[in-house]
Amino acid sequence: MNEFKDWNIKLKETFNATSNVAVLTVTEAGKLLNFSKDQMKVFVDKYKITKVPIMRSTHRYLLLKSEIDEIVAKRNV
């Protein structure tokens, strides 16, 4: 039986396979910072984190893994 994969996860895997820039979904980034998905969306807008737009969707986006890693590193200092 096929394992269910969230649409955002599928999109991220496709993007990472075809790009040299690693990305995370909003949910994944939120987990790294101990935020809910909604809290992470507010955080992204407040601190102007780079959004990687998704074609044909105005409300979905991916986040640059490098930026999230940098934020996590600063919070753990």
Backbone as JSON, one array per atom type, in Angstrom:
{
  "sequence": "MNEFKDWNIKLKETFNATSNVAVLTVTEAGKLLNFSKDQMKVFVDKYKITKVPIMRSTHRYLLLKSEIDEIVAKRNV",
  "N": [[0.83, -1.18, 0.0], [0.5, 2.25, -0.76], [2.21, 4.9, 0.84], [0.8, 7.7, 2.43], [1.5, 11.01, 1.47], [1.85, 14.32, 2.36], [0.81, 17.11, 0.37], [2.48, 19.36, 0.4], [4.9, 18.27, 1.27], [5.51, 16.55, -0.86], [5.86, 18.46, -2.86], [8.06, 19.87, -1.84], [10.04, 17.86, -1.9], [10.25, 17.44, -4.66], [11.09, 19.99, -5.48], [13.56, 20.2, -4.08], [14.93, 18.16, -5.37], [15.35, 19.17, -7.86], [16.69, 21.54, -7.63], [19.44, 23.55, -6.47], [19.18, 24.72, -4.08], [18.19, 24.24, -0.83], [15.04, 23.67, 0.71], [12.35, 24.18, 3.1], [9.16, 23.15, 4.35], [6.51, 25.22, 5.66], [5.47, 24.09, 7.97], [7.51, 22.27, 8.73], [9.62, 24.06, 9.26], [8.48, 25.46, 11.35], [8.35, 23.48, 13.32], [11.06, 23.19, 13.92], [11.52, 25.55, 15.24], [9.8, 25.42, 17.31], [7.16, 26.34, 16.85], [3.71, 26.63, 15.96], [2.05, 25.91, 12.83], [0.54, 28.16, 12.08], [1.64, 30.14, 13.77], [4.2, 30.17, 12.72], [3.77, 31.19, 10.16], [3.08, 33.83, 10.78], [5.48, 34.63, 11.95], [7.21, 34.45, 9.75], [6.21, 36.49, 8.1], [6.52, 38.72, 9.8], [9.32, 38.9, 10.22], [10.24, 39.02, 7.69], [11.16, 36.76, 6.2], [12.57, 34.94, 3.53], [10.36, 33.9, 1.06], [9.75, 31.15, -0.93], [8.09, 31.1, -3.76], [5.3, 29.15, -4.94], [4.36, 27.83, -7.96], [1.22, 28.54, -9.42], [-0.14, 28.9, -7.04], [-1.19, 31.11, -4.66], [-1.12, 31.19, -1.93], [0.55, 29.3, -0.86], [3.89, 28.45, 0.01], [7.43, 27.85, 0.15], [10.22, 27.71, 2.43], [13.54, 29.0, 2.71], [15.97, 26.75, 3.65], [18.5, 27.4, 4.63], [18.17, 29.96, 5.77], [16.41, 29.39, 7.87], [17.95, 27.58, 9.36], [19.96, 29.33, 10.2], [18.52, 31.05, 11.89], [17.68, 29.23, 13.84], [20.19, 28.51, 14.87], [21.01, 30.95, 16.02], [19.1, 31.2, 18.02], [19.8, 29.15, 19.7], [22.1, 29.9, 20.89]],
  "CA": [[0.0, 0.0, 0.0], [1.27, 3.48, -0.84], [2.2, 5.75, 2.02], [0.27, 9.04, 2.15], [2.43, 12.12, 1.64], [1.24, 15.64, 2.26], [1.12, 17.79, -0.88], [3.63, 20.24, 0.62], [6.1, 17.43, 1.34], [5.8, 16.13, -2.23], [6.37, 19.63, -3.56], [9.4, 20.13, -1.32], [10.94, 16.83, -2.42], [10.45, 17.74, -6.08], [11.9, 21.21, -5.55], [14.93, 19.89, -3.65], [15.55, 17.27, -6.36], [15.62, 19.91, -9.1], [17.32, 22.81, -7.32], [20.61, 23.46, -5.6], [18.82, 25.43, -2.86], [17.33, 23.41, 0.01], [13.88, 24.38, 1.25], [11.52, 23.51, 4.1], [7.76, 23.59, 4.38], [6.23, 26.08, 6.81], [5.3, 23.21, 9.13], [8.83, 21.76, 9.14], [10.35, 25.17, 9.85], [7.84, 25.73, 12.63], [8.77, 22.45, 14.29], [12.43, 23.49, 14.33], [11.48, 26.72, 16.12], [8.73, 25.17, 18.29], [5.99, 27.14, 16.51], [2.67, 25.98, 15.17], [2.07, 26.37, 11.44], [0.02, 29.53, 12.05], [2.65, 31.01, 14.39], [5.32, 30.27, 11.79], [3.37, 32.1, 9.08], [3.19, 35.19, 11.33], [6.92, 34.86, 12.12], [7.77, 34.66, 8.41], [5.81, 37.83, 7.65], [7.08, 39.73, 10.7], [10.76, 39.03, 10.05], [10.51, 39.08, 6.24], [11.94, 35.6, 5.76], [12.38, 34.69, 2.1], [9.35, 32.9, 0.67], [9.95, 30.59, -2.27], [6.71, 30.93, -4.24], [4.92, 27.93, -5.64], [3.58, 28.16, -9.14], [-0.22, 28.29, -9.39], [-0.7, 28.99, -5.7], [-0.83, 32.39, -4.05], [-1.07, 31.07, -0.48], [1.54, 28.3, -0.45], [5.28, 28.79, -0.28], [8.46, 27.11, 0.87], [11.18, 28.59, 3.07], [14.93, 28.6, 2.51], [16.51, 26.01, 4.79], [19.66, 28.12, 5.15], [17.69, 31.03, 6.65], [15.84, 28.78, 9.08], [19.08, 27.06, 10.13], [20.63, 30.48, 10.8], [17.66, 31.5, 12.99], [17.77, 28.2, 14.89], [21.52, 28.62, 15.49], [21.02, 32.15, 16.86], [18.25, 30.97, 19.19], [20.43, 28.17, 20.56], [23.36, 30.44, 21.45]],
  "C": [[0.88, 1.25, 0.0], [1.11, 4.32, 0.42], [1.69, 7.14, 1.62], [1.36, 10.08, 2.4], [1.66, 13.41, 1.43], [1.69, 16.32, 0.96], [2.34, 18.67, -0.74], [4.94, 19.46, 0.67], [6.49, 16.96, -0.06], [6.43, 17.28, -3.02], [7.8, 19.93, -3.13], [10.41, 19.13, -1.88], [11.25, 17.07, -3.9], [11.35, 18.95, -6.25], [13.35, 20.92, -5.19], [15.66, 19.01, -4.65], [15.98, 18.04, -7.61], [16.33, 21.23, -8.86], [18.54, 22.59, -6.45], [20.4, 24.22, -4.29], [17.85, 24.56, -2.07], [16.22, 24.25, 0.62], [13.18, 23.52, 2.31], [10.09, 23.98, 3.93], [7.6, 24.48, 5.62], [6.1, 25.23, 8.08], [6.64, 22.69, 9.64], [9.64, 22.86, 9.82], [9.79, 25.51, 11.23], [8.25, 24.73, 13.69], [10.19, 22.71, 14.79], [12.48, 24.63, 15.34], [10.42, 26.59, 17.22], [7.54, 26.1, 18.11], [4.97, 26.26, 15.82], [2.77, 26.51, 13.74], [1.6, 27.83, 11.35], [1.01, 30.52, 12.67], [3.83, 31.22, 13.45], [4.99, 31.23, 10.65], [3.48, 33.55, 9.54], [4.67, 35.57, 11.46], [7.57, 35.19, 10.78], [7.45, 36.08, 7.92], [6.47, 38.92, 8.49], [8.56, 39.97, 10.44], [11.21, 38.96, 8.59], [11.46, 37.98, 5.77], [11.6, 35.33, 4.3], [11.37, 33.58, 1.86], [9.66, 32.44, -0.74], [8.54, 30.3, -2.81], [6.52, 29.62, -4.99], [4.02, 28.32, -6.8], [2.13, 27.73, -8.97], [-0.81, 28.3, -7.99], [-0.24, 30.29, -5.06], [-0.64, 32.27, -2.54], [-0.03, 30.08, 0.01], [2.94, 28.77, -0.85], [6.19, 27.88, 0.54], [9.44, 28.12, 1.45], [12.59, 28.08, 2.84], [15.47, 27.96, 3.79], [17.68, 26.76, 5.42], [19.24, 29.25, 6.1], [17.15, 30.47, 7.96], [16.95, 28.23, 9.96], [19.81, 28.18, 10.86], [19.83, 30.99, 12.01], [17.74, 30.52, 14.15], [19.11, 28.31, 15.62], [21.6, 29.82, 16.42], [20.2, 31.95, 18.12], [18.91, 30.02, 20.18], [21.72, 28.65, 21.18], [23.17, 30.91, 22.85]]
}
